[in-house]
Amino acid sequence: MAGEHLIMSAPITLQARADDYLAERRRLGFALRSQDTLLADFATFVADRHHDGPLTVEVMVDWVRRGQAGLGTRETWYRRMAKLRPFIRYLQQFEPRTEIPEDAIFGPEPGRVAPHIYREDEIVALLDATRQLGPPGSLRPATFETLFGLMAATGLRVCEAIHLQDADVDLKRGMLTVRESKFAKSRQVPLHSSTVDALVRFRRLRRRDVPATGDTPFFTGSRGRRLGQALGERQVHRVFNRLRDHLNWVNRGAHAAPRLHDLRHTFAVRRLMAWHREGADLDQMMLALSTYLGHTKIAHTYWYLSAVPELMALAGDKFERFVALGGADDE
């Protein structure tokens, strides 16, 4: 009986709790691609310290600061703790004395910096440059022209665009189905007729080299072992960066150089500017744009109004007109 009692009361390891947590979250539809490694590292850290009893904030902070070989910044510490915090909350149901680190333990949330917003001529130059890609006569130039053009026209993330399957691109209805994007949610993205026309031309061209089935990637490699296989994200960024450096754009963002992801930001900013010029109610339109872009929080969409100079100027104009009208009424 004593042996049975010892087996029944044996403590569950932190790694076992992490495995249970990840399994539960995945059943709810979360992808959690990097969480296995992160939580395994945390569990190993706690075990190596021979920590006994409820987890403390001190232990968590020590682990966070150890990341990146101890050379991290306040921003990286903040983000590392933010990834750990949901698991700590999960643990608290088993051990109520588990401490929960405050959101501002490393100071306020690091802000996102202003992106490079592409001018129309820069996007045209980028698409022109893709047509010069080799080898001559291959599908590769059309693939990257269509991929970058689609991102500019819809604001898709690069991972969403390259993971599209042929069946996800409904050109009769003019609709994309983006499956399990960044936050494990799927959505439908309506297309402008000019975008539909470009995708029709590309699909017709691609099918000469790659016979399509429903699960065939829409954008595929064009040669060797990569023929018919989905493009890799690193490969896409490598091609974009080479074209960008060749085009020698003047960087107007706060990052080191214009990025491929800035095509998404450019789409959002242009849409907001168009609505502003049309006199639309931006508060009402923000929800539609947030859904279209696949944001999980509408605050991520409102960020553009405070972070992008073009939109800050428009908002300032609107406010000045509002004040002027108010002044006229007072007189």
Steps between C-alpha positions, in 0.01 A plus 500: 500500500783737584648441155165573335473823700843613384416433135169684518650806668812529283528862380436576135805651336497846350574350158195274533288804583643675194412203280143494635468877449619482139271205422200686643576819308546310175165332547355851511659578162818686596807416291764586768786421263782630724349430842635143534861618498435803719314311774745208490783751552314656794427160659868400466610832651273452803616139545869596477446757776345230720218739570250364751151630565281743304661686213606854581538808287870503593550161329312615190699824473829310533393269217387788280828689544698187414350496148723588203805404708424778745535767231131578458340843516202626699289438191611137465448444874149642474408273209656191658301553820183567299537154341550336839219677690201299360667177613559643848132591525418142399724368779327713762190278488713212635708709741313818607817646656666520158598864444383678184748756360352844434467611138728799563772311687753611237334836440228598251430284197761570230341695220491395137701731280384679188513287182617600154186593306562428133419755234319378190813539287701285743251214476498530120883492499500191724264311270700609196817367665344157560458458124878510465552200726650191343525250362353624170179328398433361848195553720709677765454864380121463477488327839669784687325773302161348588595425861625851576212653305247295699655608829487865394138469384363312802731560796560127548786394724773322304434175690131520406575559133750217457277253686204553268395183326345496155160417651525809726503733198142525370530725198137455393383659823806723533581365847801365686470266795786560744517194723633510855706813464726654764254455785351163396194662345370470145338778302380587150658786306303659212705599195483798268420409138848608383658267757274217381616559140866483605443176693313345206796572270747359749299183567474433126877547462587292806286204389724456197781394735312380809179298457265613776296309753308652789796481737759625250665820633386802302856638498756228431866453435584499130797268460675189626377339819305817587279468191142476622601555865386799705737796513701535818472821704876547519524457124235766442669748734835432334360583155325812628810627684716457190251694286464768768873554524523522121221760489676708767189655656528781753384352829211699653430259785661444838634152418846447354358475146165465320357154568276260313253519791469874433287415195234393753535825692482695175173331407345590837618860491379558144158358588470728802613803301242425230222473759618822659486685166152357437380632834420151632454435872839349584377354829245292308743403224775395743314182595466397135869565435602315817300195389636518144860512625448221753588710807403341831461838669356812341765697690752357252307674223465829687879496545536631145331828596768581757810341346491588130586862407264503200202414719606725785497793255151412377371465854652837587328659201167356609548627853589851377182512290300384802650776717437761228135400474465516875655847507260625233203376705630682809508827310 
